[in-house]
């Protein structure tokens, strides 16, 4: 049974940092790309980042480039999202997801309907 569990969310001040984790079970991350999405109240779920399995290549939304870094630890079957210089507009529920494909689609990685399996989400709140 495919399962994704996010953790690491919380309350942080503007300019602060958080690292989210996405732990996978029921399948191995060795052959599966993982996407990160977020959804703020009243807004559509948007793609934040995606990391491929084959070469570790990654994609980022323009709004987080230079501030967020995605990485993976295949031995732990876990993907991480390091978030620095956080802004109030980063406040959202963050989700990880997979379609059990090995690569992030260059033009499709940020489309939510391309992912079949989702975690339950973790809340990130950026506020002073």
Backbone bond lengths (Angstrom), bond angles and torsions (degrees), N, CA, C in turn:
res aa  C-N    CA-C-N  psi(-1)  N-CA   C-N-CA  omega(-1)  CA-C   N-CA-C  phi
1 X - - - 1.460 - - 1.521 109.14 -
2 X 1.325 115.67 123.08 1.455 120.75 -179.37 1.526 109.77 -72.83
3 X 1.318 116.07 128.94 1.457 120.28 178.26 1.522 109.84 -142.14
4 X 1.327 115.24 137.87 1.460 122.84 175.59 1.521 107.74 -124.69
5 X 1.320 116.17 132.95 1.464 120.26 -179.31 1.522 108.77 -129.44
6 X 1.337 116.35 118.19 1.455 121.64 177.60 1.529 109.81 -90.65
7 X 1.317 115.57 151.02 1.459 121.62 174.64 1.514 108.59 -155.17
8 X 1.340 115.49 168.20 1.452 120.09 175.08 1.516 114.78 104.30
9 X 1.311 117.19 -3.93 1.457 119.06 178.98 1.516 111.78 -71.50
10 X 1.329 115.93 172.02 1.456 119.87 179.73 1.504 111.20 165.07
11 X 1.326 114.57 -167.97 1.460 122.37 178.34 1.522 109.15 -99.69
12 X 1.314 116.67 129.98 1.459 121.43 -179.43 1.527 108.58 -141.41
13 X 1.316 116.04 150.05 1.456 121.11 178.72 1.522 110.69 -78.28
14 X 1.311 117.44 154.17 1.473 119.57 175.12 1.519 110.67 -53.64
15 X 1.323 115.23 137.49 1.452 121.10 -176.59 1.511 114.39 89.75
16 X 1.319 116.07 -9.40 1.461 120.52 -179.10 1.515 113.53 -82.53
17 X 1.332 115.05 -175.37 1.459 121.33 -176.60 1.527 111.13 -132.23
18 X 1.315 114.38 153.07 1.460 122.25 172.46 1.517 107.85 -146.20
19 X 1.319 115.57 151.89 1.458 120.49 172.48 1.524 108.67 -122.05
20 X 1.316 115.24 119.71 1.456 121.16 176.37 1.521 109.73 -92.96
21 X 1.326 115.02 147.82 1.462 121.35 176.64 1.520 109.31 -119.92
22 X 1.316 115.06 147.67 1.464 122.05 175.42 1.522 106.20 -130.12
23 X 1.327 116.03 104.35 1.458 121.49 -179.09 1.518 109.55 -94.81
24 X 1.331 115.34 128.52 1.461 120.77 -177.87 1.519 111.04 -104.89
25 X 1.317 116.01 145.52 1.454 121.39 172.77 1.526 108.35 -143.40
26 X 1.316 114.93 156.60 1.456 119.43 -179.06 1.516 113.65 86.46
27 X 1.329 116.39 -6.20 1.455 121.48 175.71 1.525 106.74 -161.78
28 X 1.318 116.65 164.95 1.453 119.87 -179.95 1.516 110.41 -102.18
29 X 1.328 115.40 141.39 1.453 120.08 178.47 1.519 111.98 -74.40
30 X 1.330 117.51 -12.13 1.453 120.22 -177.50 1.523 112.71 -54.06
31 X 1.340 116.39 -30.74 1.458 119.87 -173.99 1.529 113.13 -123.11
32 X 1.324 115.72 20.81 1.462 118.90 -174.85 1.516 112.06 -136.79
33 X 1.326 115.89 126.49 1.455 120.91 174.45 1.528 109.75 -73.81
34 X 1.334 115.26 151.23 1.460 121.29 179.55 1.523 109.20 -125.86
35 X 1.315 115.33 132.58 1.454 120.49 176.03 1.518 110.67 -108.34
36 X 1.334 115.30 150.78 1.465 122.04 172.92 1.527 107.72 -114.24
37 X 1.307 116.24 134.31 1.453 123.27 177.19 1.519 108.84 -129.29
38 X 1.316 115.71 164.69 1.452 119.72 173.97 1.526 109.34 -144.65
39 X 1.320 114.14 153.82 1.453 119.83 179.29 1.520 109.45 -139.92
40 X 1.319 114.64 117.27 1.456 121.57 176.57 1.535 108.51 -91.23
41 X 1.330 117.20 157.87 1.461 120.23 -179.47 1.524 111.34 -55.78
42 X 1.328 116.00 129.79 1.449 121.00 177.28 1.518 115.10 76.37
43 X 1.331 117.10 6.37 1.467 119.94 -178.18 1.521 110.41 -121.36
44 X 1.332 114.14 162.55 1.453 120.40 176.70 1.538 110.15 -72.53
45 X 1.326 114.58 153.29 1.468 118.86 174.36 1.525 108.23 -70.63
46 X 1.317 116.77 129.85 1.463 121.12 -176.55 1.516 111.85 -122.53
47 X 1.322 114.76 148.84 1.450 120.07 178.16 1.514 111.41 -74.04
48 X 1.304 116.71 136.75 1.463 123.35 179.95 1.526 110.32 -108.32
49 X 1.332 116.52 -45.99 1.459 120.28 -176.49 1.518 109.65 -163.90
50 X 1.324 114.76 163.55 1.462 120.52 175.63 1.525 107.65 -150.71
51 X 1.326 116.84 141.05 1.460 120.95 177.71 1.517 108.81 -126.55
52 X 1.345 114.93 130.94 1.458 121.03 179.91 1.519 110.36 -84.52
53 X 1.308 115.46 163.39 1.453 119.63 -179.36 1.520 112.40 -91.87
54 X 1.333 115.91 -36.22 1.461 119.10 -169.51 1.519 112.40 -66.92
55 X 1.314 117.50 -44.42 1.456 120.59 -176.76 1.516 113.38 -128.14
56 X 1.319 116.61 4.60 1.458 120.12 179.56 1.509 113.77 71.06
57 X 1.329 116.59 11.86 1.467 118.88 179.28 1.519 109.58 -65.70
58 X 1.314 115.75 150.85 1.454 120.45 -173.58 1.527 111.23 -136.77
59 X 1.324 114.15 154.86 1.455 122.01 175.32 1.525 108.30 -124.14
60 X 1.337 114.82 150.93 1.454 120.53 179.79 1.518 110.23 -137.43
61 X 1.319 115.56 146.58 1.453 119.87 169.72 1.523 108.81 -67.74
62 X 1.320 116.46 148.47 1.469 120.25 -179.22 1.525 111.41 -57.54
63 X 1.315 116.33 -33.28 1.465 120.75 -175.74 1.528 113.26 -68.67
64 X 1.334 117.57 -15.70 1.475 119.78 -177.51 1.522 112.93 -120.63
65 X 1.322 117.58 -3.78 1.467 120.31 -179.37 1.512 110.82 -58.18
66 X 1.325 115.26 134.95 1.455 120.41 -179.87 1.522 113.52 85.52
67 X 1.330 116.97 -11.16 1.472 120.13 -179.96 1.531 111.58 -116.66
68 X 1.330 117.25 -33.24 1.468 121.83 -178.17 1.525 109.31 -108.12
69 X 1.322 115.58 145.97 1.464 121.54 176.23 1.519 109.23 -135.72
70 X 1.325 115.84 127.16 1.462 120.48 177.89 1.523 108.65 -101.04
71 X 1.323 116.07 142.54 1.467 120.94 178.97 1.524 108.82 -148.33
72 X 1.318 115.92 168.43 1.464 119.22 -179.15 1.514 109.82 -138.61
73 X 1.325 116.54 149.15 1.450 123.80 174.14 1.517 105.61 -126.07
74 X 1.314 115.85 95.67 1.461 119.24 -175.28 1.518 111.95 -64.62
75 X 1.316 117.12 -30.20 1.468 120.01 179.54 1.525 110.79 -63.85
76 X 1.329 115.88 -33.55 1.465 120.94 178.94 1.522 111.74 -95.46
77 X 1.346 116.27 -2.33 1.461 120.90 -178.01 1.527 110.98 54.66
78 X 1.337 115.04 43.75 1.464 121.26 -173.44 1.523 110.15 -136.71
79 X 1.330 115.40 141.72 1.466 122.52 173.58 1.524 107.80 -114.52
80 X 1.326 116.32 143.47 1.456 122.19 -177.38 1.524 110.69 -118.96
81 X 1.317 115.90 150.93 1.456 121.74 171.59 1.523 106.90 -127.80
82 X 1.322 115.69 104.76 1.453 122.02 177.44 1.519 108.00 -85.22
83 X 1.325 116.67 122.14 1.461 121.75 -175.90 1.527 108.90 -118.53
84 X 1.317 116.52 116.54 1.462 122.44 179.47 1.521 110.15 -115.64
85 X 1.315 115.50 164.80 1.468 121.99 177.66 1.529 110.63 49.12
86 X 1.297 115.15 49.08 1.469 119.93 -175.19 1.517 111.38 -66.43
87 X 1.329 114.43 145.43 1.459 122.56 -178.87 1.536 109.22 -120.52
88 X 1.314 117.27 157.60 1.475 118.90 177.69 1.529 112.66 -55.11
89 X 1.318 117.11 -32.30 1.465 119.74 -179.83 1.525 113.17 -72.95
90 X 1.314 117.90 -5.16 1.464 121.29 173.25 1.525 111.53 -83.44
91 X 1.315 116.90 -6.66 1.462 120.85 179.60 1.520 110.38 -61.98
92 X 1.326 116.20 124.62 1.467 121.54 -176.71 1.529 108.64 -178.66
93 X 1.313 114.63 171.33 1.460 120.31 165.87 1.520 106.57 -89.29
94 X 1.320 115.85 129.59 1.462 122.04 -177.77 1.523 109.53 -104.53
95 X 1.326 115.07 132.98 1.460 122.15 -178.11 1.528 110.00 -124.09
96 X 1.324 116.35 146.15 1.459 119.78 166.55 1.526 107.76 -108.66
97 X 1.333 114.83 155.48 1.455 119.45 -173.74 1.517 109.89 -154.52
98 X 1.325 115.59 158.92 1.461 120.74 176.75 1.516 109.82 -148.76
99 X 1.319 115.04 152.45 1.453 121.18 171.14 1.522 109.52 -115.49
100 X 1.348 114.06 13.39 1.465 120.67 179.40 1.529 110.70 58.37
101 X 1.317 116.63 33.28 1.458 121.63 171.31 1.528 107.78 -104.17
102 X 1.320 118.13 150.63 1.470 119.51 -174.28 1.519 115.05 -75.88
103 X 1.338 116.90 -21.39 1.453 118.62 -175.38 1.528 111.05 -129.00
104 X 1.328 113.93 150.68 1.460 119.37 171.56 1.531 107.66 -76.92
105 X 1.305 117.13 132.76 1.449 119.34 176.71 1.516 110.75 -71.03
106 X 1.298 116.86 130.38 1.458 120.55 -174.98 1.525 112.14 -58.79
107 X 1.318 117.11 -35.36 1.467 119.95 -178.25 1.520 112.46 -112.66
108 X 1.332 116.27 3.97 1.468 118.71 -175.94 1.519 113.68 -127.03
109 X 1.327 117.83 -2.62 1.471 119.39 -171.79 1.511 112.29 -60.83
110 X 1.337 116.51 -25.72 1.462 119.56 -174.47 1.525 112.73 -99.75
111 X 1.313 117.23 14.23 1.468 121.08 178.34 1.518 108.44 -97.25
112 X 1.305 116.86 116.28 1.460 121.56 -172.15 1.513 112.23 -62.21
113 X 1.333 117.74 -31.47 1.456 120.03 -174.86 1.521 112.38 -74.55
114 X 1.321 116.64 -4.59 1.454 120.17 176.00 1.510 113.46 -85.81
115 X 1.320 117.46 -0.57 1.460 121.97 -176.83 1.521 109.86 -114.66
116 X 1.315 115.85 130.28 1.462 120.25 -176.62 1.520 113.54 -95.84
117 X 1.326 116.14 -25.01 1.463 120.14 -173.57 1.517 109.62 -122.03
118 X 1.334 114.97 132.05 1.459 121.38 -174.87 1.523 110.90 -132.54
119 X 1.324 114.90 149.32 1.450 120.14 169.89 1.519 110.13 -82.84
120 X 1.331 115.74 -178.89 1.463 120.65 -176.26 1.529 112.15 -86.53
121 X 1.331 116.39 -13.56 1.455 120.95 177.99 1.513 113.60 94.53
122 X 1.326 115.34 155.51 1.461 122.03 175.40 1.522 108.09 -137.14
123 X 1.319 116.51 135.61 1.458 122.11 -174.32 1.529 110.74 -81.60
124 X 1.321 115.58 131.15 1.461 122.60 172.39 1.524 107.56 -119.52
125 X 1.317 115.70 124.21 1.460 121.14 179.23 1.524 108.78 -124.06
126 X 1.322 116.10 122.76 1.462 121.74 179.51 1.524 107.34 -111.26
127 X 1.318 115.51 110.26 1.459 120.11 -174.74 1.512 110.06 -159.38
128 X 1.320 115.13 147.58 1.464 119.51 175.46 1.519 109.81 -94.27
